[in-house]
């Protein structure tokens, strides 16, 4: 069996799991603390001085790329492979003065502090070298393993003499296998890891509410069990698991294996960077390559297309509700690829989000694909905000590439995928082998993705959509009662466009900065949300009506005063575990923050009745204690 102490530590980390650095709630604070402590543990293990070295977490393939940029002797490296665990994590301790400046070799979410239409202010290390969401849970597991090795020396994490189940037993069998549809969804919600966790607020202890699912999703007991089972298996069984998950992805995504291939990566950012790298190596006779993007895109589907000198980037605008206009798309494609109005420039690829991480809009991919292909271009879909919420059918829609991350599909164990049409230049097995082998080191993460997709398939994607749309409509109606609150994008549940609205709601509250509003929701309501630019700076600036003058001022501010908080918006994002009762608490808390709590009796939160207020200073200390307690449960 896997070492029980390690397993218990990782389970404890999952109980308060969220994405790192930019979240405002108790869970994001706890996970960020665990993640950053992991760097210290690596330095302690390697016996290096934290004042001189900085730790970068990466995949094996990224580690090779970073090593190529460094002088010999300027770094040390340790990997999860050295511990015998299939985590796919490498940790590089690099001398601070040895790190190169300028643009990173891979760009995306987290690698930039601020982005303008034609400029980027890159983040400091280590963020600049950790493109996209890191394999947070795997990194915590790796750090715990290093701690155990340091204290117990000859410890062994895996007992390969244990019973070896087949890949299908690991993936298809669980305590809920007799259920499907609504019944499975109800049962699954009760297995949420961390369910009913009490956090400190000004109203006393409350059950934490996670409304930050667009950043990263929690997980469920059957998914966690598939991870533990895969960790215990020899390489042969792990390879069988990987192949079975490849088949699951093929079926669920409508990408038949005879027509499509798949490469597992660490996150969607790495997947899109891979596609960009392959396109950069293509040459087209007597023409210049252009990539068509939209104003909606996450940095991970914008910056990778920006950093390559071999092609240029053109952006399509959006309407007042954040939707791509097919008429404008057709006109742009015609101007470039048929009329030749821009000389030798030809659009070879459109890279578009399946759903916006900011406005929650689902693009009409089949319609967009039809236009793009009519003018001889290919199409890549960033489906990170789509796979967990809507049925995807690559073959029916006809696009060539699809990227998505498992940590947004209730499987936060550091894997993702790039699915692509067979026969594309640069995507032969030999040419993709280094990144294939790197991604497949994380067999347990791949197992988690497969298990999560199977559960969603058994629930039914139509049911997931119906449940989330009902909850979104309920939230929009409740938020409309909060005075001074402005929702961006599609906000009317009665609108014909509401069918294209997902469970992501972006808003502002008059007189309250987004960062402060997020903190107040955590302190007063025990609610985790996200504020800021959400790694989608261009659409946020568009919504806030930034002028070129404001753009220049903001760029100066972030250069001279990097610690200053910049304007942004607040985002609530829903998952299959959320409920109407949680929405009620959100609406009531917002009403109290606005100073105008008079809401209709339809909104009711009994958890706030009969409690005396706790001073904010005391709650802040209690939140710090909560974070440290979470760290003790994992690392002590």
C-alpha positions, 0 to 999 in steps of 0.5 A: 500500500501507499504510505498512509502518512503521505495519503493522509497528508494529501487528503488533508490538503484536498479538504481545503483545496483551491487555486493559489495566489489570487483567490480571496477565501480561506481555502485559497489562503490555505492552499497558497500557504501549503504550496509556498511551504513546499518550496522551503521543503525542497530547499531544506531537502537540498540543503540550500540557502533560501536567500540565494536560491529560488525554487521553480516547480515544473514538469520533466519536459519544462525542467529540460527547457529551463536547464538549457537556459542556465549555466552548469552549477547554477541549479540543483534539481530533484524530481518525484521520480526520485521518490518512486511516486508517479507525480510528474513533478520536478523541482529546480532550485536555481541561483536567483542571479542565474535566472534569465530576464525577458519573456519566458519560453512558455507563456500563459496564466500567471506569467504576466503581471499586466497585459496591454494590447501590444505589451506585456509586463512579465511577472517576477520569478518563480511565477514567470517560469511556472506558466499556467496552474501548477500541479498544486496537489502533486507538488504538496504530495511531493514536498510531503514525501521529501519531508518523510524521506528526510526524517525517515531515510529508507522509507518506501512509499509503494508496496508493489506486492499489494493486489494489482487491480486492472485499469478498468477496475481502477477507473470504472468501479466505485461505491456509486457505480449503481447510480446515474443521473440525478441520483448519482449527482446527489450521492456524489455531492455527499462525497465532496472532500472537505464538505462541511468544513467550518471557517471563521467569519464575523458571524461565527463559524460557517460552512465554507462556500467555494464559488471559485470553480472557474479557477480550480475545482474541488474533487470527490471521493471516487476520484481521489480513490482512483488516484490512490489506487494508481499510485500503488500500481507498477508501471505496467498497470499505470500504462494500462490506466493511461491508455484507458483514459485516452479511450475515455477522453476520445469517447467523451470529447467526440474525438475518435481515436482513428482520427484524433490523437492526444498528448497529456500535459501538465495544464492547458497552458502547456498544451496551447504552448505546444500547439503554438510551437508546432505552428511556428515551425510550419512554413507556407509558400509566399505568405505570412502566418496570422493567428486570429484570437478574440478579446475574450481569451485567457492569457493562456490562449493569448500570450503563447500566440504573442511570443512567437516571432514567426507569426502575428496575432489579430484579435476579434472584438466582442459585443456588449454581452461578450459574444463573438459576432459571426458576421465580423468573423466572416468579414475578417476571414474574407479580408485576409484569406480571400481578398488579400487586403493585408498583403501576404498575411493569411489567417492559418489558425483561429484560437478561441475559448469554448467558454469565457472564464470571465463572462461565462459565455459559450461560443457557438463553436460549430458556426465559428468552425464552419466560417474558419474552415470555409476560408482555409484555416484551422481552429483551436478551442481552449475548452478549459471552461467547457469540458466540465459543463457542456457536451463537447463533440470535436468531430461534429464541430470539426475543429483540429485542436482542443486543450483543457485542464483536469483541475477544472474538471474535478480532478486537481492532480496536475494533468491536462490534454491537447487533442488534435487531428492526426496528420498535422505537421509537427505532431508525429509520435516522434516529434511529440515524444518528449512531452508525451513521456513527461505528461505520462509520468503523472499516471495518477493525475491522468487516472483522476481525469478519466474517473471524473469524466466517467462520473460526469458522463454517467450524470449526463452532460445535459443534466449538468447543463440544466442544473447549472443553468437553473442555479445561474438563473437563481443567482442572477435573480438574487444579485439583481436585488442588491443595490449598486451591484452591476452584472457584466455580460448576459444577465437576464435569465429570460434572454434568448441568449441565456442558453449560452450562459454558463455558471460564471458571473462577473460583477462590481459593487458601487463604491467597493473595490473588487479586492476589498469586496472579495475579502469582505465576502470571505470574512463576513460570509465564509465565501471564496471567490476571485477578484482582479483581471482573472488572467484575461486583462484585455476583456476586463479593461474593455468592460471597464472602458479603459482609454489609451491614456488610462492604459499608459497610466496603469502601465506606469503604475505597475512598473514604478509601484508593483505592490499597488492594487489595480482595478478589477472585477469580482467573479462568482463561478459555480460547480456541480456541488453548489446549491441555492442555499449557498447563493442565498448566503452570497446575496445576503452577504453582498446586501450587508456589504453594500449597506442596504441589506433590504432583500426580498423574503425569498432570499433566506439564510438561517446560518446568519440568524442569532449570532453576534458579530466577531470583530474583524481584527479577531477574524483576520487572526482566526483566518491566519490560524485556520491557514496554519492549522491546515499546514500542520495537518499536512506537513507536521 
